[in-house]
Amino acid sequence: MYLTVEQTAEYLDVSVSEIYRLIRENQVRYLDVDGEVMLYQEQFNLFLKERERQLAAYEEYLNTPIPEDKDIKDED
């Protein structure tokens, strides 16, 4: 399935300018159909999986309790 730049930005939850940057830097494949840029949706599956993995790792990091510091002295 092919998407327009705007649809791709919405699908990936990034800005339209980010999609144009990817196109300009030849990091994604696209078709020019009657002056409209079309991007193949399936080429972003790896991006979405990696982003999901990174979000899960970040979530785990945030949920990890801070260990008690052994060097803290009780100054009562």
C-alpha positions in Angstrom: 0.0 0.0 0.0 1.3 3.4 -0.9 0.8 6.5 1.2 1.2 10.2 0.6 3.8 12.2 2.6 1.1 13.5 4.9 -0.4 10.0 5.5 3.1 8.6 6.1 3.8 11.2 8.7 0.6 10.4 10.4 1.2 6.7 10.2 4.7 7.1 11.7 3.6 9.8 14.2 6.4 12.2 12.9 6.3 15.6 11.3 5.9 16.0 7.5 9.3 17.8 7.5 10.9 14.7 8.9 9.5 12.6 6.0 10.8 15.2 3.5 14.2 15.0 5.2 14.2 11.2 4.8 13.3 11.6 1.1 15.9 14.4 0.6 18.6 12.2 2.2 17.6 9.2 0.1 16.9 7.1 3.2 13.5 6.0 1.9 12.2 4.8 -1.4 9.4 6.7 -3.0 7.5 7.1 -6.3 6.6 10.3 -8.0 3.1 9.8 -9.4 1.8 12.8 -11.3 3.8 15.2 -9.2 2.8 13.6 -5.9 5.3 11.7 -3.8 4.1 8.2 -2.7 5.9 6.1 -0.1 5.5 2.3 0.3 4.1 1.7 3.8 5.8 -1.7 4.4 9.3 -0.2 4.2 8.6 1.4 7.6 7.9 -1.8 9.5 11.4 -2.1 10.8 11.3 1.5 12.0 8.1 0.9 13.9 9.4 -2.3 15.5 12.6 -0.6 16.6 10.7 2.4 18.0 8.4 0.1 19.9 11.5 -1.8 21.3 13.2 1.4 22.3 10.0 2.7 24.0 9.7 -0.6 25.9 13.3 -0.3 27.1 12.8 3.3 28.1 9.6 2.3 30.0 11.5 -0.4 31.8 14.3 2.0 32.7 11.8 4.5 34.2 10.1 1.7 36.2 13.4 0.4 37.6 13.7 1.5 41.3 16.7 3.6 42.3 19.1 1.4 44.4 19.8 2.6 47.9 23.2 4.3 48.1 25.5 2.5 50.6 27.7 5.6 51.1 24.9 7.8 52.5 25.5 8.4 56.2 22.7 8.9 58.7 23.4 12.2 60.2 21.0 12.4 63.1 
